[in-house]
Amino acid sequence: MQLIYEKSVPGRRGVRLPASDVPAAPELPAALRRKEPAALPEASELDVVRHFTGLSRRNFSVDTNFYPLGSCTMKYNAKVLEEAARLFAPYHPMVPLLPHGSSFSQGCLGLAYELGAALAEITGMDEVTTQPLAGAHGEMTGIMLIAAYHEAKGNKKKYVVVPDSSHGTNPASATMVGYEIITVPTAPYGDMDLDRFREVMTDEVAAVMMTCPNTLGLFNPHIQEICDIAHDHDALMYYDGANLNAILGKVRPGDVGFDVIHLNLHKTFGTPHGGGGPGSGPVGVKKQLVPFLPSPRIVKYDDGCYGVDAPAHGSIGRTSGFFGNFGVMAKAFAYITMVGREGLIQVSEQAVLNANYVMHRLKDVYDLPYDQTCMHECVFSAARQVKSGVHAIDIAKFLIDRGYHPPTVYFPLIVKEAIMIEPTETESKETLDAFIAVMREAAELAESDPAAFAEMPRTMPVTRLDETKAAREQNVCYFGC
């Protein structure tokens, strides 16, 4: 597809703007002015519409195709949730928080407060802040809360413990807050090695960060004991909520001993993430951490009105300019309200059923490093296909040609040639069967004609890219600047 710049014709117009009725601004200093006019494209409205419509057809989304991206739940976004978000579109984020009882900002404050209360109930926490704008932002906020807690107690803490199967943002967030990382290996049974964990736990450990179920899709049967060991050393338990979709309505992290949790509203509660956003990462805490929550906090008065409290002593302060990514929050609140408690339970049950169905239908043609009942996702290895020269990335490219977004490959890092598949709860058996058939076809082709993978994908505007070079040496300028 030609770039819109390449379709430019001098003098062609798509729109004519009226004469400006705004007073002219003072002239910019010569050093800040262009030496020549910007080379903007000149095109008709029809050319522009066709250009961007054509681009949209090349976009891949969960609305168009199956998107089994493991560890990054890509749920279907019901269109009614978009309608819910639009209800709040007229309200500017800079609307003043008028005095108690004013109706102007009550709806927005009420939604944020009630969403926090719902998330606290779902997770077993005592209070939730909606300020963090993404999962990693929530992680850093959670670790900052943990650091503030220990500082207030006078604790001398240096370390944060993470399993080697953790999301990379876990050690990154803890390091940004100033902690050193202790990594615990995965045992042959697929969870953090309990004996090694006991060895590394000391009174210098500030927190243990865990995802449960973990990135192998396995729920840790020792999680209660792990929490007890951590608490014996006055360490706090941090729950990475990326995989919460697996246990909605079944297990509340706060009930098994977790003290802090971040939630990915853009994964678990309706809005699929991707393309750089939008995200939302509310953080829930147990009561001992409530005084340190970001402020100001939204409060509900006895008369049912909502307001904002004064900055609290000990608070870590603001973590964002507002009370969160409001569009995502509105969709999450609508999702929770729409499906209700029984619906959340059904979500987790169906997600787990779908993942186990895929696992059992494919484990005879792909290696399954941890062959046990999984939760919301299953992790295969292409080690068998590698013997023929076909790697996980080759299978991913094959799937693109067949109309599927590839699963996550090469993560978790502890599985060589990993292929992580998360089907989510909304996919039908027919969709899963079609995907399974294509995955089996890939395994057969790896044996019969492995060289064929080198040319895939064939259906895209570009074929094989040097993905490492593209990530490290990005050039997003036009004309190769």
N, C-alpha and C positions, 0 to 999 in steps of 0.2 A: 504494500500500500504506500502510495506517495505521501510524503509529509505535506502538511498544509502549506509550508513554506514553498515547496516545489510546485504547488498549484497556483501560486501567486501570479497575478497579471497586473502590471502597473495601471492604476486608474480604476480598477474594478472595486465596487463597493457593495457591502451587504447591508449597511445601515448608515443613515445620515443623522448625526446628533444635532439637536437644536443649539442655537447660539447660547453660550454660557451667560447666566445671569448672576454669577458669583464674582465678587470683586477680585481683580487680579492680585495674585500674591506678589510680594516683593521679589524682585529678580534675584535668582540664585547667583552666588559668586561664580566667576568665570571658571574657577578650578573645578566646580561641581557640575558644570554644564557639559552636555555632549558636544563634540566637535561637529557632528553630523547627525541628522535625524535617525531614529531607531529603524532598523530594517524589518518592519512589521509586515506580515503577509497581507496581501490585498486580494480578497476573494469574495464571491457572491454568497448570499445567505444559503442558497441551495448547495453550493460546494462545501460550505462549512458544516451544514447539517449532515450531508452524506459522509463527510470525513469522520465526524465524531460518532455517527451511528455505526459506521464500519468498524471503528475502533472498539465500540461497545460489544460488537458481535464476537470479537476476538477475546474478550474478557471471560475468565472462568469463574463461576460462582456456584454456590450451593443451590441457587435457583435454577441453574441450567443443567448441572451434572452432579453425579455422585462425588463426594469430597471426603474421602476417608482419612483425613490428616490426623495421625495419632498424636496424642498428648496435647493437642491444640483443638479441642472440641469445636467442630464447625457445624453447629446446629442449624436447622432450618429456621428462618426468621419469619414467623407468621405475619402476614400483611396487616393484621389488626394491630400489631404492636407499633407499626409505623404510624398508623392513624393515632394511636395513643400519644406518641411523641409529638405529632403535629399539633395536638391540642395546646401544647405549651409554647409553640413557636412564637406567638406574639410577645412573649415576656422576655425582655432583654436582661442579660445577666447583671447589668448595672442598675437594675431597678432598686431604688432605695428600700432598705428594710424598715418600713414605717413602724410607728409605735404599736404596742400590743393591742390587738383587736382590729387593726386595719385589714380590710379584705384584699388589698391590692396584691400582696405577696403571700397570702395565706395558702393558696393552692400549691405553690412551689415549695414553700417551707414544709407544708403538710406532707407532700409526696416524699420529700427527702427523709423526713422524720419517720414516717410510717414504713418506708422501704427499709430503713435501718432497723426498725423494730422487727420486721418480718425476717430479715436476714439473721438477726440475733436469735430468733426463735428457731430458724432452720438449722443453725450451726451450733446452738447451745452456748452462745456467748451472752454476756451481760449488756454490752453496748457496742454499737457499730458506728464508725465514721465513714461517710461517703466521699470524703475529700479526694483520696488518691485517684489518679486518672488512668491507671493501667496496673496490670498485675505486678510488674517489677517495681512500679512506684509504690504499690501497696506493700510489697516485701520490704522495701527500704523504710517505709513508714513504720511497719511492724518491728523491725530491728531497732529503729530509733526509740520506739516505745520501750522495748526491752532494755536498751541502754539507759534510758531515763529512770526506769524502775530500779535497776541495780545501783545507779549513781545515788538515788535518793536513799537507798538502804546502806550506802557506804560499802557495797560489795566490790571487791577487786576481781574483775572478770576480764579474761583475755581472749577466750576462744568461742567459736561457734562450730558445732558438730553437724556435718552433713553426710548422707550416704553417697557412695560413688555413682549411684543411679539418679542423683538429683538433677533438677533443671539447672542449667548453668547460671541462671539469675540468682539462685540461692547463695552460693559462695560470693558472687559479685556484690550482691546487696549487703551482705554481712561485712565484706571487706571495705565497702564504701563508708560504712558506719565506724570502722576502725578496729574490727575484730580480726583475729587470725583464724584460719580454717583448719579443722581436723576432719579428714575424710575417712569414713569407715567403709570397708569393702562389702560387696554383696556376697552372701553365703550361697552355697550350692542350691539351697531351697528357694532362692530368688529374692530374699529380703535382706536388709542390713544385718550383718553378722552380729548376733547378740553378744557373743563372748568378747569379740573385739570391742564392741560398744562399751561393755562394762569396764574394759581395760583403760579406755581413753577418758572416761568420765571422771572429772576431778572437780574440786570446788572453784576452779578457775574457768569452768565452762559457763558461759552466759546463757546459751540457748542451744536447742537441738531443732534443726529445720528438717521437716519431713513432708513428703507427699504420700498420702495413703488413701487409695491404692497408689503404688509407686509407678514409675515410668515403664515398668514391665507389665503393668496391668494387674498387679497382684496386691491383695490386701494383707497387710502384715498382721499375723495372728498374735504377735508379741507386743502389740502397740501399747496396751495397758501397762505392761511391765516396763517398757521403755519410758513411758511417762513417769512412772513411779521412781525409776532410777534417777531420771533427770531432776525430779523435784527433791529427792533426797540430798542432792548437791546444790539446792537452791538455784537450779537452772530452769528456764522456762521452755515450754514446748511450742514451737511455731509450726502451723499447718499451712502448707502451700496448697491453695484451693483450686489449682488447675484441673484436678481430676475429681472434683466434687460431684460431677454429673453421675458418677457411679454409685453414690451412696445417698442421694437425696431421699429424705424421708425414712431412711433405714438406719443411719448412724449419724449422730451429731458429734463432731470433733470435740466440742467442749465437754461432752459427757464422758469421754474416755481419757481426758487429762490434758488436752491442748489448751494453751493460755491465750494464744494469738492466732488469728487466721486472716489471710487475705482471700478475697473472692474475685473471680473473673466474671463480672456480669456479662461481658461480651463473649463468654463461652457457655456458661452454665444456664443463664437466664435469658435466652432468646436471641440476642444480637450476635450473629457470627462475626468473628474478628478477621482481620486480614487487610492487606494493602496499606499497612501503617496505621490503622485505626478504624473506627473509634474504639477506645478502650474504657474500662472503668474497673477500679480495684479497691472497693471498700475493705476496711479492716475492722474485724471484730475482736474484742478483748474480754477477758474475765475481769471481775470487779476490782482486783488489786491494781489493774493497769488503767482503769477509767480516768483517774486524775491526770494522766499524762497524755490523753487523747488530744489531737489537734483542736485548736480553738480558733474562732468561736464555735460553740456547739449549738445545734438546734434543740430547743426545749419545747415541751408541751405543757401548757398551764392547766390548772384545775378546771377552767371554764371551756376547755377544748380548743383554745387558740394556740397558735404556734409563734415562737419568737426566737431570739438569739441571746445566749448568755454572754456575760462579760468574760474576757480572757481569763482562764484559770491559772492559778499559781502552780507551777510544775509542768504545765502543758508544753509539748514540744513545739507549739506554735502552728501556724498555717503550713500545710503541705501543698496547697494549691490556692489560686486566687479566689476560688468560689467554693461551692459545696459539692463539686464533682462534675463529671461529664453528664449534663442533665438529660440529654436525649437518650443515652443508654440507660440511665436510671429510670426514666419514664417507661421505657420498653420492658425493663426488668420487673418493675412494679406491676405493670399490666400482665406480664407473663405469670408471675406468682399468683396474682389475683384470679387470673383466668383459669389456671389449672388446679389451684387449691392443693390442699395437703394430699389428697388421694392421687391427684394428678402427678405431683412430684414423685410419689412412690412408684407410680406406673412408669414414669420417665426412667428412673434408675433400673427398674426391673427389665424394661424393654432394651435399654442400652446394653445391659449385661448379657441378656439373651442373644442379641444380635452379634456381639463380639465373640461369644462362645460358639455360635453357629458358624461364623467365618473360620474360627480357629480349627474346629473339628473337620470342616470341609477341605481345608488346605494343608493340614499337618502331614499328610502322606506324600506331598510333593515339595514342601519346603521344610527345612529344619526348624524345630520348635525347641529352643534352648531350655525353656522352663515349661515342661509339659504338665500343666495343672490347670484347674479351672481358673479362668481369668475374670476380670471385672469388665470395665467398659472398653478395653482395648487389648489386643494381642500382639505379641512381638515375635515375628519369624526371623530367620536368617537365610540369606541366599548362599550360604557356604556350599551347599550341594551344587548350585548352579555355577559357582566360581570355578569348580573343577573343569567346567567346559569353557571357561573364559568369560562367563556372563556374570556381571556384578549387580548389586542392588540398584545402582543408578541406571543400568541398562534396562532393567525391568520397569523402572519408573518412566523412562522414555518410551517404552513399548506401550504403557498404559495411556500416555498422552495421545498417541495415535489412535487408540481405541475409544477415546472420548471420556477417559476418567482422569481426575486429578490424582497424581501419585500419592500413596501413603507417605508418611515420614520415613526417610531412609537415613541410615547411619546414626540413628539415635534410638535408644540410649547407647552411649559410647561403649558400655560394657558388653554389648553384643556385636560381634563382627558381622558386617554386611546386614545390619539390622533393617527390617521392614516392619514398621509399626502401623497397625491398622485400627482405626476407631470409627465404627460405622454409625454411631449415635442411634437414638431411639426412633427417629422418624422414618428411617429407611425401611421399605417393604421387603418381604421375603423375595419377591420377584427381582427387585434391584440387587439384593445381595447375591442371589443365584447368578444373575448376569455377570456381576463383578467376579464372583468365584470362578465362573467358566473362563473368563479372560485371564485371570491369574493362573489357572491351570494350563491354558493355552501357552502362556509365557514360559511356564516350566517345561512344557513339551518342546517348544521351539528352541529352548536353551540346549536341549539334548540333540535335536535333529539338525538345526542350522544356527549355531551360535553366532556365526559371522553376520547374520541378518541384523542383529541388534546395533551394529556399528553405525547404521544409516538412520536410526530412529532418533527423534520423531521425523517423519516424512511429511506430515500434514500441517506443520507450523510454518510461519513466515521465515523463521531461521531454524537451523537444525542444531547440531551439537555446538555448544558454546564452551569456552574456557571459563568455567564458573568461578574458579578461584581468582583468576585475573579480573573478571568482571566485578567481583566483590571488593577487591583490593585496589583496583585502578579504575574507579568509575569515571566516566566522561559523559556527562549529561548535556553538554553544550551542543548546539547546532553548528554545522560547518566545521566540526572537528576542532573547535577552539580549546 
